[in-house]
Amino acid sequence: MHNGALRACGLNYVYVPFKVSPEGLSAAVSGLKALGVAGFSVTIPHKTAVMPCLDELDISAEAAGAVNTVKNDGGRLIGYNTDGDGMIRSIADEFGFSVRGASIAIIGAGGAARGAVAALCRAGAARIIIANRTRERAAELVSAMSLRFPDTGLTTVAGFKELEECLDDIDVLVNTTSVGMDRDALPVVQLTRLPPTSMVYDMVYAPPVTPLLQEAAKLGLAGANGLGMLAAQGELAFIIWTGVTPPSGLMKSVIDRICEC
């Protein structure tokens, strides 16, 4: 999708993949810096481990505790996190909805949840409820984010059953876990208490219609998968690297074509 955008914008760059082992991460980052690359993406399992290798962290990466995009700014490597902002942009595109002032329910408390919560707080979400199988991990996330974003009401619940009791006034329910990727359902989360105007966003995009989205559709709730987030975070990274905005919808159309193959 990046090479498609580069061609469309007439930019003399190329986007290529490198497989880097955990033990070779520091050397790889130093090598990329020495080569003078414009920037690079960072994916699992390096999103947190790469942070000490960089010269500076943008607030998006600092708040999320992870980096997925690095820009070489005159020899200084600056880390960003575009995942959470990509999700927010995808929600706006898919649902025509702004998260400012909204009430959000988050399923999960891992790295993806941290990035999502940080971005939602920065975007002005009024209230965020976090549910996780292990409440202690959710509580740690709430504690860390509450200190950084005191204007957002952050709470955790004891489990998924307690989450159901809090869904009556939720605007968007977001699944940040990998449950659904193997067509597994989230049987412990019932959507029936969500208002009819609520939206369900599942970061999982393979299969394109997850069990959670199937359940949302049965109830007449608007739903979307994470393909839009994948494209949107890529667009934001592209802008960071090049200073150029790619054609609207181009990256998403490339992803859609690949998924159809």
N, C-alpha and C positions, 0 to 999 in steps of 0.2 A: 504493500500500500504506500510505503514511503517512496519507493522508486517511481511508482505511478504518479505521485504528486510532484516529484522532482522533474519528471519529464514534462508534465503539464505546465509547470512554472518556468521551464527552460533553464533550470539551475544545473551547474556543472558539479554535481555531487553524485555519489553512489552509496547506497545503504547495503551493507553486507553483514552476514552473521559470523561470529567467532565463538567457538565452544571453549569456555574457560573453566578449568577445575578450581575448586575452592582454594587449594594450596597455591594456585598460580594467579590468583586474583590481583594481588598487589603488583606483581610484575607486569601483568597484562595492562593494568591501568597506567603504570609508568610508561610502558611501551606506547600506548595510544597517545599519551601526552607528548612523548618525545617525537612521535610521528607528526604531530600537529593536526590531528583529526579535528573536525569542527565540533564533534560531539558524538555521543553514543547512548544507546539504551542499555539498561541493566534489568535483568529478569531473575526469576527464582533460580538458584538459592542465594543470590548475591545482593539483594536489595538493601539489606541492613549491613552486611559485612563490608560493602564498598564505602560506607560513610567515612571511616577513618582515612581512606586513601585519597580523599578529596580536599581541596583547599578551602572550600566554603560551602555552606548549605543555605539554600533558599528557605524561607519560612514554610513553604509547602512540604519540603522534605523534613525539616526539623520537627514540625508538628506531627507529621505522620510517622516519624521514626523509620523512614525507608526512602530509598532513592530509586527511581526508574528511568530518569533522564539526566544526562550530564552534558553540560556545555563547556567547551574550551574557550574561555574568554581571555585571549591574549596570553595564554600559557597558564592561566589559573582555571582549575577544574571546579565548576560549580554544580552542585547536585540539586535536582528538583524532583518533585513527585507530582505527576500529572494524572494519576489514577483517580483520585477523589474528585478533582475538578472535571475530569472526563465523565465520571458518573453523573455529576450535577448537570453538565451540559447535555448528556444523553437524556436525562429525565425531562429537561426543558424541551428537547427536540421531540421525544416520543409522546409526551403528555401535554405539552404546552403549559407546563407548570413551573413556577418559581418556588424554591425551597425557603426563601426568606419568610420568616414568621411561621413556618410550618411545623407540624408535629410529626416526627419520624420514628419508626420502630426499626431497630437493627437486629438481625439474627446473626450471631457470631461475634467473636471478640478477638480474632486473629489479626494478622497484618492487613488484610483487605479491609476489615472493619475499622481498624485504626485510621487508615487513609481516608475512608469514607467519612468517619466521624469528624476528623480534623477539617476536611473540606466543607462539610455541612455547617460546622460551627463558624468557619470563616465566611461562609455565604449567608449567615444570619438566620439559621434554623432556630426556632424558639425553644423547641423541646425535643430531646432524643432519649428514647428508651432502648436499652441494650439487653438482649437476652442471649444467654450462652449455656451450654450444657454444664460448664463449670462456672459457678457464680463468681468465684474468686478472681478468675481472669477478667470477667466483665467488670468487676468492681475496681480492679487495677486500672483498666482503661478509663472508666468514669473518673477515678481519682486524678489521673494524669491530665485528662482533657479539661476537667473542671478548673484546675489551677490555671491553665492557659486560656480558657475561654469561659470566664465567669458569667457572661451574659446569656449563655445557653443553659437551659435546665437539663442537666444530664442525670439520668437515674438508671439503675439496673433492677432487674426482677429476679426472683428466686429460680425461675425456670420457665419453660415454654407454656405451661399451664397458666402461670401467673401473667405471662405476657398476653395471653388471650383475653384476660380480664381488663386489660388496658387498651384494647384496640378500638374502643367505641369512638374515639375522636382522633384517630391516626389518619394523617393525610397520605403518607407513603410508607409501605412496608418493604424493607430491603433485605434480601438474603445475601450475605457476604461469604457464606460457607461454600464448600464444594459439593454439598449434598444436592443431588439432582443430576450431577454430571454422569452418573451411571444409571440414570433413570430411577434413582432412589427417591422416595417421597420424604416429606417432612411430616410424618403422621402425627407428631406431637403438637404441631401448630395448625389450629383450625382457623379459617379465615372468615367464618360466618359472622363474627362480631364487628368486622370492619364496616364502616359506612359505605353506602353504594357509590359514593364519589371517591372512595379511596383508590390508590394505585399500588400495584405490586411490581417491584423491580427485582429481578433475579440476575445476579452477576454471572451465573452459569449460562453459557450459550451453546453447549453441546450436550444434549440435543437442543435444538432451537426452542422447542416448547417443552419445558421441564414439568415434572409433576406439580410443582407449586404454581406454575402459570396455567396448567390445565385446570387446577382447582379454582384459580381466580376467574378463569373464563366461564366455568360452570356457574359461578355466582354473579356473573355480569360485571366483574371488576376489570378495569383497564390493567394490562400487564405488558411488560417488555423484558427482553433478555439482555445480556451484557455485551452483545455485538456492537451496539451503539457506543457503549463506554470504551470498548477497544479502539474503535475508530476515533472517538473524540479525544482520548488521551494521546493518540498518535498525532492528531492535528495540533494539539497544544505543544507537544514535543517538537514537531516540525517548525513551528513558529519560533520556539526558543532557539533552535539551532540556526535557522536561516533568516529570521526576521520577516519572512514572507508567509502570508496566509494561504493555504492550499485551497483549490476550488471546493466550494461547499458540496458536501456529499460524495466527493470522489473516493476518499478512503473507505467509506462505508460501502460504496458500490463495488470496490475491489474485493472487500471481504465477503460480500454477498455472493459474488461470482465464484470465489474459492469454495465457499460452503456448499454451493450447488453442485460442485464437481464430485 
